[in-house]
Amino acid sequence: MRDLLKGTLGRSLAGLSEEDRLAAAWPVACGKAMAEHGTVVGYAEGVVWVEVVDVAWLRQLMSMRGQLAREMARIAGVKVTEIHFESKRNDRR
């Protein structure tokens, strides 16, 4: 079922900008629970920027960087060569 949803989502995103397509693909690529800890904030020339709620989640997402890049590219139909994660500036933990 999840694969069916991924394919359907990819087709329905065709009219959006590349960044919007990647933002919509984010929760599908990494799952709703994990997606709540990061937000796609930019995209240029194959690089996706994701702002992460704190350093602990930054480490977790970085460990999955390659897998997430492949899934986001496949779902959104956008070239993704790298994901750059950064912690929110107001993270004071």
C-alpha positions as CSV (number, residue, x, y, z in Angstrom):
1,M,0.0,0.0,0.0
2,R,2.8,2.4,0.9
3,D,4.4,1.9,-2.6
4,L,1.1,2.6,-4.2
5,L,0.8,5.9,-2.2
6,K,4.3,6.9,-3.1
7,G,3.6,6.5,-6.8
8,T,0.3,8.3,-6.7
9,L,1.8,11.2,-4.7
10,G,4.6,11.5,-7.3
11,R,2.2,11.9,-10.1
12,S,0.0,14.3,-8.3
13,L,2.9,16.6,-7.5
14,A,3.8,17.3,-11.2
15,G,2.4,20.9,-11.2
16,L,4.4,22.1,-8.1
17,S,7.8,23.6,-7.9
18,E,10.7,21.2,-7.2
19,E,11.0,22.5,-3.6
20,D,7.3,22.0,-2.9
21,R,7.4,18.5,-4.4
22,L,10.3,17.6,-2.1
23,A,8.5,19.1,0.9
24,A,5.4,17.0,0.1
25,A,7.6,13.9,-0.4
26,W,9.4,14.4,2.9
27,P,6.8,12.8,5.3
28,V,6.3,9.9,2.9
29,A,10.1,9.3,2.5
30,C,10.9,9.2,6.2
31,G,7.5,8.5,7.8
32,K,5.2,10.9,9.6
33,A,6.8,10.5,13.1
34,M,10.3,11.3,11.9
35,A,9.1,14.0,9.4
36,E,7.7,16.0,12.3
37,H,11.3,16.7,13.5
38,G,12.5,18.2,10.2
39,T,11.3,20.6,7.5
40,V,12.4,21.0,3.9
41,V,13.5,24.7,3.7
42,G,15.3,24.9,0.4
43,Y,16.4,23.2,-2.8
44,A,19.0,24.1,-5.4
45,E,21.0,22.1,-8.0
46,G,20.3,18.7,-6.4
47,V,20.8,19.8,-2.8
48,V,17.9,19.7,-0.4
49,W,18.1,21.7,2.8
50,V,16.3,20.3,5.9
51,E,16.0,22.2,9.1
52,V,15.9,19.8,12.1
53,V,14.4,20.5,15.5
54,D,17.5,19.6,17.6
55,V,20.9,18.0,17.5
56,A,19.7,14.6,18.5
57,W,17.4,14.4,15.5
58,L,20.0,15.9,13.3
59,R,22.3,13.0,14.0
60,Q,19.5,10.5,13.4
61,L,18.5,12.0,10.1
62,M,22.1,12.3,9.0
63,S,22.6,8.6,9.5
64,M,19.8,8.0,7.0
65,R,20.9,10.6,4.5
66,G,21.5,8.4,1.5
67,Q,18.3,6.4,1.9
68,L,16.2,9.6,2.4
69,A,17.8,11.2,-0.7
70,R,16.9,8.2,-2.9
71,E,13.4,8.0,-1.6
72,M,12.7,11.8,-1.9
73,A,14.1,11.8,-5.5
74,R,12.0,8.8,-6.4
75,I,8.7,10.1,-4.9
76,A,9.1,13.8,-6.0
77,G,10.6,13.0,-9.4
78,V,13.4,15.6,-8.7
79,K,17.2,15.1,-8.8
80,V,18.5,14.8,-5.3
81,T,22.3,14.5,-5.0
82,E,22.6,15.5,-1.3
83,I,20.6,16.4,1.7
84,H,22.1,19.1,4.0
85,F,20.7,19.0,7.5
86,E,21.0,21.9,9.9
87,S,19.7,22.4,13.4
88,K,17.2,25.2,14.1
89,R,19.0,28.3,15.1
90,N,17.0,28.6,18.3
91,D,18.0,25.1,19.5
92,R,19.5,25.7,23.0
93,R,19.6,22.1,24.4
